[in-house]
Amino acid sequence: MFGIDAGVVTNAAPYADVSPTSVGDPIRLVHSGACLRDRNIVGIVEAVEASASGATLDLYLTPNDPEHLEELKTRAAASDRIVVHDPVPYSELIETLNAFDVGVHILPPVSFNNAWALPNKFFDYVQARLGLIIGPSHEMARLLNEYGCGVVADDFSSDALAAVLDNLTPEQVRGFKQSSDAAAHDLSAESQVAIWGAAIARLVQTDASPA
């Protein structure tokens, strides 16, 4: 339409030299990122509370919406399965996440950006060698299915996530973590360097062409 040959460079995390940890009993879920209402964090909490699996949920949240953060802390204080942590520096994030089993991100498509999101946390979870549970978000589901590192819930509801949790086994999670380990090089920031290099080479070639 605009005569531009566009490419995509993902917001991938740098490769981390870590290994999958053993699967907990109960399974340990984690979500990290911005504390915003459109991130559906409440829906994740509701699913964990409704699940019969016994799975726990740890949240590492930046205070983008302080009021919402306080609401989540109040709710977590009444639960023995939910813990809200202060955010950690990005340099410590992968090591912190590596202690868990499954990274969760159920992002309802309330906007164009949400519908087509391929966020940094997806790649953070892979580098931390976690399994993943996501909603049916187009780009996230495409990569997750390609590499076999997790489960796509039927929809973005807390009921759909609870159903996934109720059917999730330690053996499955162990396999997902191994798949993330196998995918870590492909889904690292280093793998994106070639895309940048090709784009810059085309620019240089164009600028050097005779007038």
Secondary structure, DSSP 8 states (H G I E B T S, - for coil): --S---------------------SS-EEEEEEE--GGGTHHHHHHHHHH-SS--EEEEEEE-SSHHHHHHHHHHHHT-SSEEEE----HHHHHHHHTTSSEEEE----SSHHHHT---HHHHHHHHTT-EEEE-S-HHHHHHHHHHT-EEE-SSSSHHHHHHHHHH--HHHHHHHHHHHHHHTTTTSGGGGHHHHHHHHHHHHHHHHS--
